[in-house]
């Protein structure tokens, strides 16, 4: 299964390399930074075993529209748009013969130098899923941290989507958070690989690590609330009402794993799985 997942990540990165719609992408509704926004999560890709179900699910849940990207090794890469901004890519993969599920969201973080970050990752005990490679908008790679979570690295040649473009709103990725088996080790790893500053705070449920650079808050690290869960970077999507959005997700073929509760983050989030098993968090967007 690991080899299959590695191939799926290669396909995603190849999809990014061919990430164009018919003609040039329409970027007039987006703006980009003049300087790299190191540590910012600038793109999210869904690796899915049922792209038709994924389009129906995310289109119905978030109101996304979809544009066809270039075929990659015979597979069609799909680009999702929310309003005037591109927000995600969808890459289909084949189902596992043994019935195992590997569908997941793969976030990409902005780094100063992809090759340097890959080298640092390896020296710190990580694995390289896909070596650094050039794509039309810059350079990308994918790594697995020592606890087993997968992350994409990116250095954009056109600037990173700025805070105006990525401002929290319904249907947009609004937060990225690592759930891991060893928060201390993971914090050290990402400080070295990405260049994060890290601050540990006390929060209901235990310690939480806030990641950021230059005074900006970019993401967080939390010890897995359920020991059986595999370490993973979780993508949070903005919604108006987490409970209503979770109910809609179920109606669209998803599975509710954690309903909003006043005992957990003040009832502001819900955890669901899409029809092919990819996890996502629904978060009340008004922060």
Order of alpha helices (4+ residues) and beta strands (2+ residues): alpha-beta-alpha-beta-beta-beta-beta-alpha-beta-beta-beta-beta-alpha-beta-beta-beta-beta-alpha-beta-beta-beta
